[in-house]
Amino acid sequence: MKISPLAGHAAFAVLERARNFMQQNALPFEVALAATRAGNLFTTHTAVAVGFDRFTPALIEQYLGHYATERLGISLHDFLALGRQNPNNPSESFNMAYLALRGSGAANGVSRLHGQVSRQLFSPLFPHWPVDEVPIGHVTNGVHHPTWDSAAADELWTKACGKDRWLGMQENQEQQGIRRVSDDNIWQFRTASSKCLVEYARERLARHYAAAGASTETIEEAKHLFDPKILTLGFARRFATYKRPNLLLHDPERLLRLLSNTQRPVQLMIAGKAHPADKEGQALIKEWIQFIRRPEVRPHAIFLSDYDMQLTERLVQGVDVWLNTPRRPWEACGTSGMKVLVNGGLNLSELDGWWAEAYVPDLGWALGDGKEHGNDSNWDAAEAEALYERLEREVIPEFYTRNAKGIPVAWVKRMRESMSRLTPHFAADRTVREYTEQHYLPAAIACQSRVANKGIVGKQIVDWRHSLDQKWATLHFGSTKIETKGKNHIFEVQVGLHGLDPKAVRVELYADGVNNGSRVRQEMTILHPLADEIGSFIYSATVSAERPLTDYTARVLPHYDGIAVPFENSRILWQR
Ligand SMILES: *Cc1c(COP(=O)(O)O)cnc(C)c1O
């Protein structure tokens, strides 16, 4: 079961799944959850803590108090603990993302950067763990190219790579196929696509004017709007403030100069909508509409209302450049920019979401310095400045620099790089394959084994957890003996387990990664029990002496076959 809460409510499903299993097998809720959670995957979608739904304890009590005690058979306190960082803080609200995490066997973000941001966001649930060991990975979203490609794009790709191109592990084949397409063909394809979009925009605008009872001249004017030979920028968004839909409008006069340049003109297509309750979003749309209404702007820009998938489809098929200007790191992934790839559109985007992992200088353009700046208005102004610069100095000149045949050779080269290297990767089939291989299949297997025989493995897991709960506070480190012999350090560390089965834990030597290297996690094994201290053991491990002794620290972690640590049990005891 994939819990992918764009709104947090989906997380309640983990409770019902456990309750069902609990009822069928007459088990305590705790056991049922330990068994069934292995079959749930939590895909987190927001990049900021305020994006998580939270409810006050009173609200949970009012609506779910009865459910907890009567249906799940647990106290309200234990129920609230599922959604809290600190179960004993009576004023802490109930966090749906925490519930989702505790009800799942694994979690993922939706882009590499979002995985990183999510490890930070969820780190309070893994106290004393290094942030980069917080167990949240990522599967970057992809788009379904057959949905978004134009007829012309379909034809081009079919000729280059065959009909089954999106159906398998053929990233390499697709790359090679597009690389063989000539400049002439790529450019013909692009100009035909621009023509198509301009015709669509004219028709749509003329229809809009006619419906609004505009004059015949206005309707006629709409039918001649734009020119397929002019560089077309597209921007379609939900007008949410974090997406900064008005960054391009930061300096309206400069934007107007850029659009109306007689040598190298630009035309702009904006589409969007804001939530009716989002006054700020509505105001941003109004700003655009007011700008476009100015008579000197009107020939160069259009605002298309009723932003939906159909409109997106037309836009992504025809624009030359797709703009995206979110405030990093708020765009967890973003997918609209992926929709232009198959159609030969190029991206100019903030280094956020998918673009932070896709961007390479020769296949598009980037905004930002790859760091977070909050909602600092000075930074917004600096990025708006950078956006104009990028357009004026790089994008526009490259589009209008033509060879004798009228082809913008550098532009076409960039299109080919973007199409061949990005399209196959940011595709839904790659995404589904990663989910299947990394998550769905392992989760299905783990869940089957935990629920088999009326949840016997679930029971064992709960027993294990209880024994850790009982003994953990008594675990301690004793003396350490270290010897360096040739190329190795040999560590011998005394660990008191106080009757806890050594199989219930794993002792390891740990060293942070340095210089982007990976961290060291070397398992320590029992050399012998301590004769004079019952329940204590000498653990030993040998590590490379390339790193200094002081880099290494021993630690004790929970261990149980098939249990994800720290995902399912975040205890940790460090030697220092
Ligand atoms: C693709 C799409 C989106 C999502 O775009 P983002 O870049 O992820 O914001 C939103 N609405 C529509 C209609 C779309 O087609």
The ligand as a Tripos MOL2 file, in Angstrom:
@<TRIPOS>MOLECULE
LIG
   15    15     1     0     0
SMALL
NO_CHARGES

@<TRIPOS>ATOM
      1 C1          1.9860   18.9670  -14.5990 C.3       1 LIG1
      2 C2          0.8980   19.7340  -14.0050 C.ar      1 LIG1
      3 C3          1.0410   20.2500  -12.7080 C.ar      1 LIG1
      4 C4          2.2580   20.0400  -11.8770 C.3       1 LIG1
      5 O1          3.2540   20.8920  -12.2630 O.3       1 LIG1
      6 P1          4.4380   21.2640  -11.2710 P.3       1 LIG1
      7 O2          5.5580   21.7080  -12.1050 O.co2     1 LIG1
      8 O3          4.7620   20.0000  -10.5310 O.co2     1 LIG1
      9 O4          3.9000   22.3030  -10.3810 O.co2     1 LIG1
     10 C5         -0.0190   20.9890  -12.1720 C.ar      1 LIG1
     11 N1         -1.1510   21.1930  -12.8600 N.ar      1 LIG1
     12 C6         -1.3100   20.7150  -14.1210 C.ar      1 LIG1
     13 C7         -2.5860   20.9870  -14.8340 C.3       1 LIG1
     14 C8         -0.2970   19.9620  -14.7340 C.ar      1 LIG1
     15 O5         -0.4790   19.4830  -15.9630 O.3       1 LIG1
@<TRIPOS>BOND
     1     1     2 1
     2     2     3 ar
     3     2    14 ar
     4     3     4 1
     5     3    10 ar
     6     4     5 1
     7     5     6 1
     8     6     7 2
     9     6     8 1
    10     6     9 1
    11    10    11 ar
    12    11    12 ar
    13    12    13 1
    14    12    14 ar
    15    14    15 1
@<TRIPOS>SUBSTRUCTURE
     1 LIG1         1 GROUP 0 **** ****
